[in-house]
Amino acid sequence: MAGTKEIRTKIKSVQNTRKITKAMEMVAASKMRKAQDRMRASRPYADKVRNIAAHMGGANPEYKHPFLIRREAVRNTGLILVTTDKGLCGGLNTNVLRAVTTKLKELDAAGVGVHATAIGGKGLQFFMRIGANLISQAVQLGDKPQMEKLIGAIKAQLDAYTKGDVDAVYLAYSRFINTMRQEPVLEQLLPLAAERLTQSDVEKRAYGWDYIYEPGAKEVVDELLVRYVEALVYQAVAENMASEQSARMVAMKAASDNAKNIIGELQLVYNKTRQAAITKELAEIVGGAAAV
């Protein structure tokens, strides 16, 4: 059995760890509220762009944007992976990386190449570890998503799709459901799925007007669909950041609770060890007195 000094050292160490995890839990809780507000604030913009893009795309049957055309043969695909820059957020990154790994195995079995884009340090490390063909990256995004840091990485994939280097683009991220639940999502980004641009009857009435294009319909539709795809990726990053802070808060709370339990167990062991040492000393004193 360990000595009392060694047990006291362990208790002190666990107490210091618990202080750190408790502080991280409180910081994550504060950041989580802000991240959720930013995530919800970006949803109306993406929804409005989707409605306008759907109406304008249907209003010009003579022009079909490349983002809306499904290609018959898929030789190469693009993959945008959104992860966190930091760890200590439970299984958040592990879950989305598991889904990406499964998709990569399917593509490899079908003989389809992959052009990867990493948004977040953990995703970058993953692609470098497996030796993926990395064409762009965006890391160190901070606690607030900034479009200027994302545009370069997104544009590399859009250009590759427009040139025909890739025939489809997928987006992987963690969708925020609630504080206790975040689910990994792997969805097709390009070509834009029909359900993404499907309007309800209310939306069709709300956006049922005709447009005057300046300088022309092609230029306006091209620019609008690019902005729409960028908005989808931005929303995914915002969802992932909200998921990150929620997962980190839950993970740090679990770590703090576990540390509290360990401290209680160590304290019990310490009391037993101390009592055994006192009993031994008393027995030695009584034995010595009896011998005299």
Buried (B, 14 or more C-beta within 10 A) or exposed (E): EEEBEEBBEBBEBBBEBBEEBBEBBEBBBEBBEBBBEBBEEBEEEBEBBBBBBBBBBEBBEEBEBBBBEEBEEBEBBBBBBBBBBEEBBBEBBEBBBEBBEEBBEEBEEEEBBBBBBBBBBBBBBBBEEEEBEBBBBBBEBEEEBEEEBBBEBBBBBBEBBBEEBBBBBBBBBBBBEEBEEBEBBBEBBBBBEEEBBEBEEEBBEEBEEEBEEEEEBEEBBBEBBBBBBBBBBBBBBBBBBBBBBBBBBBBBBEBBEBBBEBBEEBEEBBEEBBEEEEEEEEEEEEEEEEEE
